Amino acid sequence: MNNSIRPEIADFAQRMEFVLQNHDSKSPWQDSTQNFLEHMVRTKHFDKLKYAVCGNDHAEVIKQATHISNYCMMICSNAVNLQTRSKSDE
């Protein structure tokens, strides 16, 4: 397996990090429930992405895809932390 990161993934990760840094003043995602994070994806960003794709609004597609990906990363990060805690409690 090749250990290099694809340029598209590196670019996308930089976009995600830029957005996260712009929101550093907010409460950390580790304090959010999984349900809240999923709700944000479903109700705040998914429809915006759908409309942007249908309208060929490339800038908005990039923005909403980045937001959704950040929320998915947060959900995954919290799940990993919960799983690790669960295993340590056994």
N, C-alpha and C positions, 0 to 999 in steps of 0.2 A: 504494500500500500504506500502511496506517495504521501509524504508528510507535509507537503507545501499546501498552503491555503489558497484556494482559487481566488482570483482577483475580484470576482463578483461578490464572494462572501466577505472578503476583507473590506470592500467598499460598503457593503450593506452594514457590516458591524460598526464601521466608522459613523455611518448615518445614525444607527441606533444609539451609540455612545454620545454623539452630539446632542440628541434629543434628551437623553437621560441627564446629561450634565446641565442642560437648561432647566431641568426640573429638580435639581438637587435641593432646592429650598423646601420642597414638599416632604411629607412624611415618607420614610423609607418603605419600599414595597414589602419588605419582610414583615411589616406590621399590618399588611392588608390580608384579608381573608381570600381564599381561593375563589369563593363565590363572588366577591366584589370585583376581583380582577377579571374573571370571566364575564361578568355583567358589563364591565367597561368595554370589552372587546365587542360583545354582541350588540349592545345598545348604542354605544357612542361612536364606534369607528367602523364597524362592518358595513353598515348602510352607506356611510360616506365613501368607503372604498368601492362599493358596488356602483354607486352613481358616478364616481370618477372614472371607473373603467368604462362604463356605458357611454360616458360623455367624452371619452378620449382626452381627459384632463390629466396629462402625464405628471405634472407637478403634484397634483392632489393624490394621484395613485401612489407616488413615491412617499408622500407625507403619511397617508393613512396606512400603507403597508408597513412603514417603519413603526408607527404607533402600535399597530396590531402585533407586530413581531416583538416589540418591547414588552407588551403585556404577556405574550406567550412565554417569553424568557422569564418574566417574573413568576408566572405560574409554575414553570418548570423548576426554577430556583427554589421556590418555597416547597414544592413537592420533594425535591432532593433533600432539603433540610428536614422536612417532616419524616421522610423515610429514614434518614440517618438517625434522628432522635428516637424513632420507633424501634429501630434495631438495637440501639444502645440501651433501651429500657428492657429488652428481653433478657 
